[in-house]
Amino acid sequence: MAGFKGNFKCIVLSPRKLLYEGEIHSLFLQGDRGEYELLAYHYPLLGVLKAGNIVINWNEKIYINGGVIRFFANECTIMVEEEIKPTVED
């Protein structure tokens, strides 16, 4: 399918809030077995994500501490660990 440009639904959420929701063209991830890119109609996938960036459409980045991904029926759901922000003590 050379030249095919489809979109898929993507949702990124943490235990506390929705981080991203929308129709996208590509998603670049760092999994526990290496890096990979997801495009529309990718083969079904269930995996573990390492700390790093999720890159959406080659330009938007979301930093995560780790999580899990499910891609099925042209929909991608990513559940990430809540980021722990250091506290500043005087």
LUMBA-964708 format. One record per atom (N, C-alpha, C, O): x, y, z; residue in one letter; atom name; residue number from 1. Coordinates in steps of 0.001 Angstrom, whole numbers, padded with zeros to 6 digits. Layout:
<recs>
         x         y         z   lumvex   drengu   lumke
         X         Y         Z        a       CA     NUM
...
</recs>
This chain:
<recs>
         x         y         z   lumvex   drengu   lumke
    000822   -001185    000000        m        N       1
    000000    000000    000000        m       CA       1
    000868    001251    000000        m        C       1
    000758    002088    000896        m        O       1
    001689    001373   -000956        a        N       2
    002557    002539   -001032        a       CA       2
    001730    003812   -001143        a        C       2
    000793    003885   -001938        a        O       2
    002075    004793   -000358        g        N       3
    001391    006070   -000398        g       CA       3
    000137    006146    000469        g        C       3
   -000507    007194    000511        g        O       3
   -000228    005071    001160        f        N       4
   -001416    005081    002005        f       CA       4
   -001142    005899    003250        f        C       4
   -000138    005692    003931        f        O       4
   -002039    006829    003546        k        N       5
   -001894    007663    004741        k       CA       5
   -003186    007611    005535        k        C       5
   -004126    008356    005258        k        O       5
   -003228    006739    006513        g        N       6
   -004405    006621    007359        g       CA       6
   -004137    007165    008745        g        C       6
   -002992    007446    009100        g        O       6
   -005173    007310    009515        n        N       7
   -005065    007766    010889        n       CA       7
   -005638    006718    011823        n        C       7
   -006377    005826    011406        n        O       7
   -005286    006841    013091        f        N       8
   -005857    005970    014102        f       CA       8
   -006081    006775    015376        f        C       8
   -005464    007819    015589        f        O       8
   -006976    006266    016215        k        N       9
   -007308    006942    017471        k       CA       9
   -006254    006603    018515        k        C       9
   -005839    005450    018632        k        O       9
   -005824    007600    019267        c        N      10
   -004817    007402    020303        c       CA      10
   -005267    008084    021591        c        C      10
   -005696    009238    021587        c        O      10
   -005158    007346    022689        i        N      11
   -005469    007875    024017        i       CA      11
   -004283    007563    024926        i        C      11
   -003847    006415    025008        i        O      11
   -003760    008586    025608        v        N      12
   -002684    008413    026583        v       CA      12
   -003229    008907    027915        v        C      12
   -003643    010060    028035        v        O      12
   -003229    008023    028925        l        N      13
   -003739    008431    030231        l       CA      13
   -002891    007917    031362        l        C      13
   -002229    006883    031272        l        O      13
   -002940    008702    032461        s        N      14
   -002252    008336    033690        s       CA      14
   -003341    008049    034720        s        C      14
   -004521    008255    034434        s        O      14
   -002973    007578    035909        p        N      15
   -003997    007328    036938        p       CA      15
   -004789    008583    037326        p        C      15
   -005912    008474    037820        p        O      15
   -004222    009761    037111        r        N      16
   -004877    010995    037547        r       CA      16
   -005550    011812    036454        r        C      16
   -006487    012558    036734        r        O      16
   -005077    011680    035183        k        N      17
   -005649    012536    034147        k       CA      17
   -005418    011987    032739        k        C      17
   -004589    011106    032512        k        O      17
   -006178    012541    031819        l        N      18
   -006033    012250    030398        l       CA      18
   -004916    013137    029865        l        C      18
   -005000    014361    029960        l        O      18
   -003870    012531    029305        l        N      19
   -002731    013301    028810        l       CA      19
   -002867    013668    027339        l        C      19
   -002387    014718    026914        l        O      19
   -003524    012801    026552        y        N      20
   -003683    013071    025119        y       CA      20
   -004833    012236    024583        y        C      20
   -005034    011097    025007        y        O      20
   -005590    012806    023646        e        N      21
   -006627    012079    022930        e       CA      21
   -006791    012718    021564        e        C      21
   -006931    013936    021456        e        O      21
   -006773    011897    020516        g        N      22
   -006954    012434    019177        g       CA      22
   -006682    011424    018092        g        C      22
   -006271    010294    018357        g        O      22
   -006918    011851    016853        e        N      23
   -006619    011062    015659        e       CA      23
   -005207    011428    015217        e        C      23
   -004892    012604    015036        e        O      23
   -004357    010414    015044        i        N      24
   -002965    010682    014682        i       CA      24
   -002529    009816    013508        i        C      24
   -003203    008855    013138        i        O      24
   -001387    010176    012934        h        N      25
   -000833    009436    011802        h       CA      25
    000242    008445    012246        h        C      25
    000308    007331    011728        h        O      25
    001087    008843    013202        s        N      26
    002154    007940    013650        s       CA      26
    002454    008143    015129        s        C      26
    002181    009192    015713        s        O      26
    003027    007093    015706        l        N      27
    003369    007088    017125        l       CA      27
    004695    006358    017273        l        C      27
    004829    005219    016827        l        O      27
    005673    007004    017893        f        N      28
    006988    006409    018095        f       CA      28
    007172    006148    019583        f        C      28
    006972    007044    020402        f        O      28
    007558    004902    019940        l        N      29
    007616    004474    021342        l       CA      29
    008912    003746    021654        l        C      29
    009597    003249    020761        l        O      29
    009238    003694    022958        q        N      30
    010364    002894    023435        q       CA      30
    009799    001763    024281        q        C      30
    009405    001964    025430        q        O      30
    009767    000576    023698        g        N      31
    009258   -000587    024407        g       CA      31
    010340   -001321    025155        g        C      31
    011516   -000972    025053        g        O      31
    009959   -002334    025906        d        N      32
    010936   -003109    026666        d       CA      32
    011824   -003955    025759        d        C      32
    012843   -004473    026216        d        O      32
    011467   -004104    024499        r        N      33
    012265   -004886    023549        r       CA      33
    012812   -004043    022404        r        C      33
    013234   -004580    021380        r        O      33
    012804   -002734    022576        g        N      34
    013343   -001855    021549        g       CA      34
    012373   -000755    021169        g        C      34
    011292   -000628    021743        g        O      34
    012784    000043    020185        e        N      35
    011966    001150    019720        e       CA      35
    011114    000706    018541        e        C      35
    011528   -000141    017749        e        O      35
    009915    001287    018429        y        N      36
    009089    000978    017281        y       CA      36
    008137    002114    016971        y        C      36
    007873    002975    017810        y        O      36
    007626    002099    015750        e        N      37
    006689    003109    015301        e       CA      37
    005383    002425    014919        e        C      37
    005387    001380    014269        e        O      37
    004271    003019    015325        l        N      38
    002957    002492    014975        l       CA      38
    002318    003410    013942        l        C      38
    002353    004634    014069        l        O      38
    001734    002796    012918        l        N      39
    000976    003509    011910        l       CA      39
   -000427    002924    011878        l        C      39
   -000695    001924    012545        l        O      39
   -001316    003526    011122        a        N      40
   -002695    003054    011034        a       CA      40
   -002735    001591    010605        a        C      40
   -001942    001158    009769        a        O      40
   -003650    000848    011176        y        N      41
   -003901   -000561    010889        y       CA      41
   -002711   -001457    011210        y        C      41
   -002503   -002478    010556        y        O      41
   -001928   -001074    012220        h        N      42
   -000811   -001896    012682        h       CA      42
   -001351   -003222    013213        h        C      42
   -002500   -003309    013644        h        O      42
   -000526   -004224    013176        y        N      43
   -000878   -005530    013726        y       CA      43
   -001207   -005366    015215        y        C      43
   -000549   -004569    015884        y        O      43
   -002195   -006084    015761        p        N      44
   -002525   -005955    017190        p       CA      44
   -001293   -006117    018075        p        C      44
   -000429   -006954    017814        p        O      44
   -001229   -005305    019119        l        N      45
   -000034   -005233    019951        l       CA      45
   -000418   -005016    021408        l        C      45
   -001343   -004263    021716        l        O      45
    000295   -005676    022283        l        N      46
    000193   -005459    023723        l       CA      46
    001620   -005461    024238        l        C      46
    002340   -006440    024040        l        O      46
    002051   -004381    024899        g        N      47
    003446   -004314    025307        g       CA      47
    003698   -003430    026504        g        C      47
    002815   -002723    026991        g        O      47
    004945   -003495    026965        v        N      48
    005421   -002720    028108        v       CA      48
    006305   -001595    027574        v        C      48
    007133   -001814    026691        v        O      48
    006122   -000388    028116        l        N      49
    006915    000760    027692        l       CA      49
    007937    001145    028749        l        C      49
    007675    001067    029950        l        O      49
    009107    001561    028278        k        N      50
    010162    002039    029170        k       CA      50
    010054    003551    029317        k        C      50
    009337    004210    028564        k        O      50
    010762    004084    030278        a        N      51
    010812    005540    030462        a       CA      51
    011387    006189    029216        a        C      51
    012348    005695    028626        a        O      51
    010791    007295    028828        g        N      52
    011243    008013    027640        g       CA      52
    010111    008827    027056        g        C      52
    009121    009109    027731        g        O      52
    010259    009200    025811        n        N      53
    009265    010020    025144        n       CA      53
    008348    009187    024257        n        C      53
    008783    008237    023607        n        O      53
    007087    009559    024245        i        N      54
    006152    009103    023217        i       CA      54
    006122    010243    022220        i        C      54
    005831    011378    022595        i        O      54
    006418    009968    020959        v        N      55
    006445    011010    019938        v       CA      55
    005229    010822    019028        v        C      55
    005074    009785    018384        v        O      55
    004385    011828    018988        i        N      56
    003150    011789    018217        i       CA      56
    003314    012632    016958        i        C      56
    003666    013810    017022        i        O      56
    003049    012002    015808        n        N      57
    003144    012673    014502        n       CA      57
    004491    013364    014292        n        C      57
    004543    014418    013658        n        O      57
    005542    012814    014790        w        N      58
    006927    013273    014637        w       CA      58
    007202    014647    015231        w        C      58
    008283    015189    015002        w        O      58
    006267    015241    015992        n        N      59
    006562    016578    016505        n       CA      59
    006107    016822    017942        n        C      59
    006674    017695    018600        n        O      59
    005135    016115    018454        e        N      60
    004658    016331    019820        e       CA      60
    005194    015228    020724        e        C      60
    005101    014047    020389        e        O      60
    005757    015613    021876        k        N      61
    006360    014637    022786        k       CA      61
    005660    014635    024134        k        C      61
    005274    015679    024659        k        O      61
    005505    013425    024685        i        N      62
    004989    013259    026038        i       CA      62
    006000    012382    026767        i        C      62
    006237    011242    026366        i        O      62
    006599    012909    027840        y        N      63
    007555    012108    028622        y       CA      63
    006786    011188    029568        y        C      63
    005843    011610    030237        y        O      63
    007208    009919    029610        i        N      64
    006582    008956    030519        i       CA      64
    007654    008241    031333        i        C      64
    008809    008157    030917        i        O      64
    007265    007732    032483        n        N      65
    008165    006938    033330        n       CA      65
    008054    005452    033024        n        C      65
    008830    004653    033548        n        O      65
    007116    005081    032197        g        N      66
    006868    003691    031851        g       CA      66
    005371    003483    031726        g        C      66
    004587    004368    032069        g        O      66
    004975    002328    031239        g        N      67
    003552    002053    031117        g       CA      67
    003284    000838    030263        g        C      67
    004171    000016    030029        g        O      67
    002043    000731    029795        v        N      68
    001636   -000366    028925        v       CA      68
    000875    000204    027734        v        C      68
    000260    001267    027821        v        O      68
    000928   -000523    026622        i        N      69
    000269   -000101    025396        i       CA      69
   -000585   -001229    024848        i        C      69
   -000221   -002402    024930        i        O      69
   -001722   -000858    024290        r        N      70
   -002598   -001808    023606        r       CA      70
   -003011   -001174    022292        r        C      70
   -003578   -000081    022272        r        O      70
   -002724   -001863    021190        f        N      71
   -003170   -001409    019872        f       CA      71
   -004038   -002514    019297        f        C      71
   -003576   -003635    019084        f        O      71
   -005312   -002184    019045        f        N      72
   -006253   -003175    018523        f       CA      72
   -007366   -002439    017781        f        C      72
   -007846   -001403    018240        f        O      72
   -007770   -002976    016640        a        N      73
   -008864   -002415    015832        a       CA      73
   -008633   -000935    015513        a        C      73
   -009557   -000125    015587        a        O      73
   -007409   -000598    015162        n        N      74
   -007005    000752    014782        n       CA      74
   -007212    001785    015895        n        C      74
   -007432    002965    015624        n        O      74
   -007139    001328    017145        e        N      75
   -007192    002215    018300        e       CA      75
   -006031    001884    019237        e        C      75
   -005752    000717    019510        e        O      75
   -005363    002921    019721        c        N      76
   -004213    002751    020595        c       CA      76
   -004530    003362    021959        c        C      76
   -004903    004531    022061        c        O      76
   -004377    002554    022997        t        N      77
   -004557    003028    024368        t       CA      77
   -003244    002833    025108        t        C      77
   -002691    001734    025138        t        O      77
   -002755    003906    025702        i        N      78
   -001501    003858    026452        i       CA      78
   -001789    004299    027879        i        C      78
   -002282    005403    028110        i        O      78
   -001478    003429    028833        m        N      79
   -001632    003766    030247        m       CA      79
   -000231    003915    030827        m        C      79
    000580    002991    030766        m        O      79
    000045    005090    031390        v        N      80
    001389    005395    031863        v       CA      80
    001405    005570    033371        v        C      80
    000384    005858    033995        v        O      80
    002590    005388    033943        e        N      81
    002775    005609    035371        e       CA      81
    002708    007101    035658        e        C      81
    003104    007921    034830        e        O      81
    002214    007438    036814        e        N      82
    002168    008840    037218        e       CA      82
    003584    009336    037435        e        C      82
    004383    008681    038103        e        O      82
    003895    010493    036871        e        N      83
    005219    011063    037037        e       CA      83
    005356    011627    038447        e        C      83
    004497    012378    038909        e        O      83
    006424    011265    039115        i        N      84
    006688    011756    040466        i       CA      84
    007609    012961    040349        i        C      84
    008737    012851    039870        i        O      84
    007121    014095    040786        k        N      85
    007913    015316    040695        k       CA      85
    008596    015556    042033        k        C      85
    007958    015466    043082        k        O      85
    009894    015862    042001        p        N      86
    010613    016088    043261        p       CA      86
    010114    017341    043972        p        C      86
    009745    018328    043335        p        O      86
    010110    017285    045281        t        N      87
    009706    018449    046065        t       CA      87
    010954    019241    046444        t        C      87
    012023    018676    046673        t        O      87
    010795    020534    046502        v        N      88
    011909    021418    046866        v       CA      88
    011761    021783    048341        v        C      88
    010741    022323    048769        v        O      88
    012790    021477    049092        e        N      89
    012790    021810    050516        e       CA      89
    013731    022970    050753        e        C      89
    014826    023012    050191        e        O      89
    013314    023909    051578        d        N      90
    014160    025087    051883        d       CA      90
    015188    024761    052921        d        C      90
    015981    025625    053297        d        O      90
</recs>
